[in-house]
């Protein structure tokens, strides 16, 4: 009897000790980040830039994989259903709180654990440098006189920048022809090729083409002007009270252990703080905006409710 008690105590002690030891080993292999859009978009560019800096602190490679389709539904569905062990993360972007209000999805933000927010970018419209409109007024006057004639590309129907374009046309009293693509990169390529008239994007998408003089910012939906382009006024400065943008962070599947979340958070936060990454972010016109797990979770709750109401208003 005594022998059985002793064995039981030993086994209990082994379980008690071994559980945190196994958790402390995380990670033992590469960590994957799912991007629910095609390569070349803002989210893809941001996390590919951050990945090597975070991997230095994790001690294992951080790999970015693209899972485009369904306006981000394909990627988010895969991310939500992944094993909650910290090895499969998903880029949480504003559409995570938008798409479930527009179509039937098997996920919402509630199916994920927040890790941290990385970026908060304003949105904008880009046009070709040789486009006939030299100002926002000319652009909007043409749109008013020619409803649905200006083709505006976006990174997918129901996505964040699509909603931005829908909300802006309502604020400006115009109607655009909205053309969906599989990501921000393909939409910018279509604009460069002259297949559409404008594109709704975040700064990292197409910013190098603006620097090169191939594209122009025709509408900036920010509270203040971009540091890289101080000569470009916001739409608010030009009489349209409209400000809208996108946040981009990281989430893990619901049920991922808190200590694993902390390790991931700490590694990516340190990566964000690396001077080399901060320089890259500045060159890409990325507005870094750190939020920890609790604050990021509250942001998702807020925006899920906000966009739900906004979508109902737009449909009226």
Buried (B, 14 or more C-beta within 10 A) or exposed (E): EEEEEEEEEEEEEEEEEEEEEEBEEBBEEEBBBBBBBBBBBBBBBBBBBBBBBBBEBBEBBBEBEBBBBBBBBBBBBBBBEBEBBBBBBBBBBBBBBBBBBBEEBEBBBEBBBBBBBBBBBBBBBBBBEEBEBEEBEEBBEBBEEEEEEBBBBBBBBBBBBBBBBBBBBBBBEBBBBBBBBBBBBBBBBBBBEEEBBBBBBBBBBBBBBBEEEBBBBBBBBBEEBBEBBEEBBBBBEBEBEBBBBBBBBBBBBEEBBEEBBEBBBBBBBBBBEBEEBBEBBEBBBBBBBBBEBEEBBEBBBEBBEEBBEBBEEEEE
